[in-house]
Every structure is written in structure tokens, then in C-alpha cells.
Amino acid sequence: MEDLFSPIKDELYVALTKLGADKKLLIAVGNWRDSLPDRHVLDLLKELNTEKVSARK
């Protein structure tokens, strides 16, 4: 079975960059499974989602 994680992550990073994504999100995605463990990435994403929801109120 072909491992498509890296090419998918790369394309996701490019798409997020073009959409003007927050730098923290780009760091989380860019380092996912490279230098950050999955749990750390998940925690960062949850933190960003909480920040974005709070900012809308």
C-alpha cells in the first residue's frame, strides 16, 4: 500500500498558504509527523480552533 501522507500533507500546506492560513496552523501542519508528535499537533489545532471561536464572539 502506497503511503500518501507526505504528499497529502504537502498539498494541504500549499492550499492553506494560498488561503492565507494562520502561521500557527501552518507550523502545526508543516511539522506534523516530522518534528511534532501527533498529540502535540492535535493540541495545537484544538487551541487554534478555540481561539478562532472565541475571536468571533
Summary of the structure (lengths in Angstrom):
residues: 57
radius of gyration: 12.5
end to end distance: 45.0
largest distance: 45.0
contacts: 120
relative contact order: 0.12
helix: 74%
strand: 4%
